[in-house]
Every structure is written in C-alpha cells, then in structure tokens.
Amino acid sequence: MLIKKPADLRESDVTDQSLYLRRREFLQVAGSTAVAMATVGGVPAFEGTSTVLHAQNPSARKLENFTKSAFNTDEKMNSYKDVTTYNNFYEFGLDKADPARYSSTLRPSPWSVVVDGQCGKPGTYTIEDIMKWFPLEERIYRMRCVEAWSMVIPWVGFPLADFVKRFQPTSRAKFVKFTTLVDTKQMPGQTEPALPWPYVEGLRMDEALHPLALMAVGLYGEVLPNQNGAPIRLVVPWKYGFKGIKSIVRVSFEESQPLNTWQRVRADEYGFYANVNPAVDHPRWSQASERRIGEFFKRKTLPFNGYADHVASLYTGMDPRKLY
Amino acid sequence: MSSTVWVRRALKPAVFLAGLGPAIWLVVRGFQGELGVNPVETVTNDTGIWTLRFIVLTLAVTPTRWLTGWNPVALFRRMLGLFAFFYGTLHFLTYFILDHSLELAGVWDDVVKRPYITAGFTGFMLMVPLALTSTHGWIRRLGGHRWNRLHQLVYVSAIGAVLHYLWKVKLDTTNPFIYIAIVAVLLGARLWHHIARASQK
C-alpha cells in the first residue's frame, strides 16, 4: 500500500488531546482496526493506524499531561512494533532486531546526566529532576535513516533549546557534544569493537537552539523503551537518524566542533552535519529516495527531511555538499 | 542400483527440494507476517545470500570430485548453478521492482555510479548466458571445450557476488570476508589443479 501525503508541517488540525488520550478505549471497545477507524474516521492521528500501533508495552510507565506540538506531521505513524523492534543501537548488537532482544540489561533508573564545559551551571542532574524542569510535549516527526529507510514516530520530550539554555552556555560555547553511556554490563555490545565507545554526537549551538531539536524521554505516550535510547535521547528530525544519540549521560558545551562517532570511523561516508539531502548521495548508495517502513515502493526523500522551511536558513552561505 | 542411478533417482530430487527450501521458507514467513519490520529488506538479503551460497556450492562440486574421487557429484553441478541463477533472479527482481519501480534508468544510474551494484549486476548478468546454455542441447551445439570455456564465467560471477556483498556492508565485514575466503579457496584449487596438471605433461 502506497500512501503518499504532502509533507505539510504547518499542520494545525491536530487531534484534540482528550480524544487522543482516549484512543485505546476506542480500540478496546471496537475490537478491530476497521471498526475503530470507522469510529474515529477523519481524525488525522487515527487515519490508517493499525491495532498493533496501540499495543504498547503494558508494563511501561505512561507519561501524562503532555501537549501536542504544532510541528507534528499528520503522516501515518509507524506502529509501536516498527518503532521498537527495528533499531540501530550498536551498543546491543549490529542486527536491527538486537536492541529489542538484548537491551533489557540497560538500567535507565537511577540515571544522571553530567553537564560540563562552557556553561554557567555545570553539574550532575538526575533524570527525575530533568523531567520535572520542562512541560512534556508530543512531537510526531519523520525519522530518516542514513540507510535510506524512514519512519514516522510520535516522540514525547521537551525542546533541546530549553534544556541548553537552562545551563547558561557562555559565549565561548559554539557546539554541544552528547555522549552515550559506556558500561559493558548494561550494554553488552560494547564488548565488541564495532564502534569506538562511547558513542559521541554533536550539534552546532544554533542547531541545538532550533525549536525542532528535541530531547526525547518517551514515545507513544510512554517512557522510552531501552532499545530506543532510554531514558533520554536526542531527536533532530532534519538530520539522518545517527545524529539522534541515545541513552545520553553527558552534555558538554564546547568551543570546537566535536568529532562525532561515525565521522571518526568513516569520515569519507559520514560527516558532522548529516543533514538529510536527496541531492548528495552516500558514497555507496543513493539518498534520493527512501523506503518508508510499511510501504513496498520507495518514496522521494525531501531536502532536510521535509523540514527545509524551518531549518534551511541555518545553513545559508554554506556549501550544501559539506552538509552531509 | 549403481551409484549414478541412485544419485539420479533419489539424491537429485532431494537436493532439488532442499534448494527450493529457502524460497518456500520466505513465502511461508511472508504469509505469516514473519518477515520483520522491513520485509523488502529481508527478502532482498535472503535471496542475495542464497545466490552467493549456491554459487559457492556450484564451485565446490569439481574440487569435491578431485578430492573424493566420487564422480557422480558432478551430476549436481547444473542444478546448483541453476539455483544460484534462480535466487539471483529473485534478488534482482526485488531490487528492480521494489527499489526502482521497474525504471531501467534508475538501475543503470546505480550500475555506473555504485561499485557494489556494478559488481552485483555484472555477476548476475554473466549468469544469464550460463543458465540459457545449461541444457544438453547447448553443450552439444557449442562442443564440450567451448561450453566449458563459456561456463568459466561463473568465476567472474562469484568474484562479483562477494565484492557486491563486501561493498554493501555498513560496518561488520566478517561475513563477507568468510565468503571471500571460501571463493578464494575454490578458485585457488582450480589454479593449483591446472598448474599441477600442466607440470605433469
């Protein structure tokens, strides 16, 4: 089934939250996808969704009181199963099914994040504190992997900009560097030298302050599953997925551009910016099109993953070929 | 029952069914919805690796005959080669139909720009004349010597296939290098055999 919808980011006709929060009731009552869809026909968030989509983890903690974002896409969301069983998280193995199988060893609580570098308020902060600082919101974003597949994922989190500003970065802070946990007991894949651990990613300060950049702590209204980067991860929807570093334990404000992990291991194939760009191929494969998970044929990839209107101005004057 | 008759009547049908196994397994999993979150990727990867496996098995026939002296093993060579072509065709069609929506221009763009496609496409295309001339009639028409020379193209297909695999892998090259080692041994055995025979003359 090929579902092509225009990438309309100025979607203001989002589902009413009270209705959205009752979606599982609908499904429980309806008992079948078809009936459920008929019941709520025409409500964007429900369109074309399947029952699997709502079969979240019954033991996961629900996140309450989050608002819907104006940045949401109304494209059909990928199912919870898609989002949580097809992951690149090499800390748990190289196969995309490995993170779902092997990430139960990760302990997302207790968890703390070290903030250091060029900022006024360095320190160590617990995840519980961090989650109290900001109101949570749902952001339904497209996610485009550098491997030429994509998904639509309902994240829950808070703007990275709010997080960054809280630590009062100084004028010398030009970049934000993020670091993943290193612990071979919790992340058994780290016993293999697949990548140099820890995984490191970074953003330029203006990218980090952009309202689209998100610190995610949940998806599908629940706390992040381990395989998706619990308890806190980065989501940068206009960049390739590998920029979205998972299970963050350190945020550093730096004067110079951090060397992100994939650039370190394959500088000829992966850069720092990694902006989604159909015109710049990966050295080994085309980036002109992508397979949306759940669709059989490929669809065209959009510049900046469809977020060009929001973010292209960040890169005016820069050579687009340097932005991979 | 002589060894040859036993091979023809019992062993060959068994190997034929076993050769269909991976394709049947894909279809069964497809109907059960067990092809994973990205079924197209699963089909592409499965048909690809089985193409390479059948190329390797085909190349293993003759060295096995040399090593064991059991000549009836040669009776499997054509069937194994045709299975390599069968899975190669499925692999190519998956790519052509689902990745490129049957647009030849996109395939050609890949062939000229992407070394892993160049290698894989060349390897597959060279298997086409081999499959077409795999009948007894064609062996007779071409003559044994010329037919043999033509079918040495499978060596190029094997090299194309392993390079295709190696150049596609994102990070962990362990498996491609295992297949490269196997193909190297199988081709090396032929070179060694050739040199040994030449020095005897």
Interface residues (C-beta under 8 A of the other chain):
Chain A: K81 D82 T85 Y86 Y90 L94 K96 A97 E147 W149 A194 L195 V265 D281 R284 W285 S286 R291 I293 F296 F297 K298
Chain B: G36 V37 N38 V40 E41 L98 D99 H100 S101 D109 D110 K113 R114 P115 Y116 W167 K168 K170 L171 D172
